[in-house]
Amino acid sequence: MKDKNKKWIEAKKKFHLSNIHIQMARELGMNPKKFGGLANHKQEKWKEPLPDFIESIYFKRFKKEKPDIIKKL
């Protein structure tokens, strides 16, 4: 397994993301190491949950709800 995929798999498990969210984040060019700062740990009520944040950014950039073809890691 490549290091790149390993980091994404770890982020998927740690932040309870689905394959769709991981693919969206990869298409957006997000860094899996930075998810800790983006995630809502229920301490900052103003932050969106990470899956919702990824979906909103994806919609703003690509003007669609989810990718046409969903690939697994």
C-alpha positions in Angstrom: 0.0 0.0 0.0 1.3 3.4 -0.9 1.9 6.0 1.8 -0.6 8.4 0.2 -3.4 5.9 0.4 -2.4 4.9 3.9 -2.8 8.5 5.1 -6.3 8.7 3.6 -7.3 5.4 5.1 -6.2 6.5 8.5 -8.1 9.8 8.1 -11.2 7.8 7.0 -11.1 5.7 10.2 -10.2 8.5 12.6 -12.8 10.9 11.4 -15.5 8.4 10.4 -15.7 9.5 6.8 -17.3 7.5 3.9 -15.6 6.7 0.6 -17.6 9.5 -1.0 -16.2 12.1 1.5 -12.7 10.8 1.0 -13.0 11.0 -2.8 -14.5 14.6 -2.6 -11.6 15.7 -0.3 -9.1 14.2 -2.7 -10.6 15.9 -5.7 -10.6 19.2 -3.8 -6.9 18.7 -3.0 -7.3 18.6 0.7 -4.6 17.3 3.0 -5.6 14.4 5.3 -3.1 15.6 7.9 -5.1 18.9 8.3 -8.4 17.2 9.1 -7.8 17.5 12.8 -8.0 21.3 12.6 -11.1 21.2 10.4 -13.0 18.6 12.5 -15.5 19.7 15.0 -14.7 18.1 18.4 -18.0 19.4 19.9 -16.0 22.2 21.5 -16.5 24.7 18.8 -20.2 24.8 18.1 -19.9 27.2 15.2 -18.0 24.6 13.1 -19.7 22.3 10.7 -19.1 18.6 11.1 -16.2 17.5 8.8 -18.4 15.5 6.3 -20.8 18.4 5.9 -17.9 20.8 5.5 -16.4 18.7 2.7 -19.8 18.5 1.0 -20.4 22.2 1.1 -16.9 23.0 -0.3 -17.3 20.4 -3.0 -20.7 21.9 -4.1 -19.2 25.4 -4.2 -16.4 24.3 -6.4 -18.0 21.7 -8.7 -21.7 22.7 -8.6 -22.8 19.1 -7.9 -23.7 17.1 -4.8 -21.3 14.2 -5.2 -18.8 12.8 -7.8 -20.3 11.0 -10.8 -18.2 7.9 -10.3 -17.3 6.7 -6.8 -14.0 4.8 -6.3 -12.9 3.0 -3.3 -9.4 3.5 -1.9 
